[in-house]
Amino acid sequence: MMEESYALLIVDSIMALFRVDFSGRGELSERQQILGKMLNKLLKIAEQFNIAVFLTNQVMADPGANVTFVPDPKKPIGGNILAHASTTRLYLRKGRAEQRICKIYDSPCLPEAEAIFQIADNGVVDSNESHVLCVDTL
């Protein structure tokens, strides 16, 4: 069947099409059911072919966060269906200047933590020590 082996499946902006096709609370239940089926299929593909599935998502402002004084009042869209289907969730955001921050938002095997990095000409580099963390070898 496959001549080359693959180890990663990336789905960019998983909720973007669902937000376009389903608008309003009246269609929320149907949207979440279809999302659940799609996530179940992705999980089966991951298990069958022994690959990692990487989903990117959007965040939105959380109006209720102002009550709890959360420093960054954003939350991922997709609800509990998407949250429970994900093993490890990362939150990426822009830092100062060229810095980016990756926060472990939820993981069964890693504690909540943050890492600061930069994307440079020679790859992904540690923002503090300027050594290469990952290099593109195409």
C-alpha positions in Angstrom: 0.0 0.0 0.0 2.3 2.8 1.2 5.8 2.9 -0.2 7.0 5.5 2.3 6.2 5.5 6.0 4.8 8.6 7.7 4.9 9.5 11.4 2.9 12.7 11.6 -0.5 13.9 10.5 -1.1 17.7 10.9 -4.6 19.2 10.8 -4.4 22.9 10.7 -7.2 25.0 12.3 -9.4 22.0 13.1 -12.4 24.2 14.1 -12.2 26.7 11.3 -14.6 24.8 8.9 -16.9 23.9 11.7 -17.3 27.5 12.7 -18.2 28.4 9.1 -20.6 25.6 8.5 -22.3 25.7 11.9 -23.2 29.1 13.4 -25.1 29.8 16.6 -26.1 27.8 19.6 -28.9 26.1 17.7 -26.4 24.1 15.6 -23.9 23.5 18.5 -25.1 20.0 19.3 -24.8 18.8 15.7 -21.4 20.4 15.3 -20.0 18.8 18.4 -21.3 15.3 17.2 -19.7 15.6 13.8 -16.5 16.9 15.5 -16.5 13.9 17.8 -16.8 11.5 14.9 -14.0 13.2 13.1 -11.7 13.1 16.1 -12.6 9.4 16.6 -11.5 8.7 13.0 -8.2 10.6 13.6 -7.6 8.6 16.7 -8.2 5.3 14.8 -5.8 6.4 12.1 -3.2 7.3 14.7 -3.5 3.9 16.3 -3.7 1.9 13.1 -0.6 3.5 11.5 1.3 4.3 14.7 1.5 8.1 13.9 1.2 11.3 15.9 -1.7 13.5 15.1 -1.1 17.2 15.6 -4.1 19.6 15.6 -3.9 23.3 15.6 -6.8 25.3 16.9 -8.0 28.9 17.5 -8.6 30.6 20.8 -11.2 33.2 21.7 -11.7 35.7 24.5 -13.3 34.2 27.6 -15.8 36.8 29.0 -16.0 34.9 32.3 -12.3 35.2 32.9 -12.6 38.8 33.9 -14.4 37.6 37.1 -11.5 35.3 38.1 -8.7 37.8 37.1 -7.0 35.4 34.7 -3.9 37.2 33.2 -4.6 35.8 29.7 -8.4 35.5 29.3 -8.4 33.3 26.2 -9.7 29.8 25.8 -9.5 27.2 23.0 -12.6 26.8 20.9 -14.2 23.4 20.4 -15.4 22.7 23.9 -15.0 19.6 25.9 -15.2 17.3 22.9 -11.9 18.6 21.5 -10.3 18.9 25.0 -11.0 15.3 25.9 -9.8 14.0 22.6 -6.4 15.6 23.0 -3.7 14.0 25.0 -1.3 16.9 25.4 -2.4 20.5 24.7 0.0 23.3 24.0 -0.7 27.0 24.0 1.6 29.1 21.7 1.8 32.8 21.9 4.0 35.7 20.9 6.4 37.0 23.5 8.7 40.1 23.4 10.3 41.0 20.1 11.0 37.7 18.2 10.3 35.4 21.2 7.6 32.8 21.2 6.2 31.1 24.3 5.0 27.5 24.4 3.0 26.6 27.5 2.0 23.0 28.4 -1.7 23.6 28.9 -2.8 20.0 29.7 -0.9 16.8 29.7 -1.1 13.4 31.5 2.6 13.0 31.7 4.1 16.5 31.8 3.7 19.2 34.4 2.4 22.6 33.5 5.4 24.7 32.3 6.5 27.2 29.7 9.4 27.4 27.2 10.6 30.5 25.5 12.1 30.0 22.0 12.8 31.8 18.7 12.4 30.8 15.1 15.7 31.7 13.4 17.3 31.1 10.0 19.1 28.1 11.4 15.9 26.5 13.0 14.1 26.7 16.3 16.5 28.1 18.9 16.4 28.5 22.7 15.8 32.2 23.3 18.2 32.3 26.3 21.1 30.3 25.1 20.9 30.7 21.2 21.6 27.0 20.5 19.6 25.1 17.9 16.7 23.0 19.2 15.5 21.7 15.9 16.8 22.1 12.4 14.8 21.7 9.2 16.7 19.1 7.0 14.7 19.1 3.8 
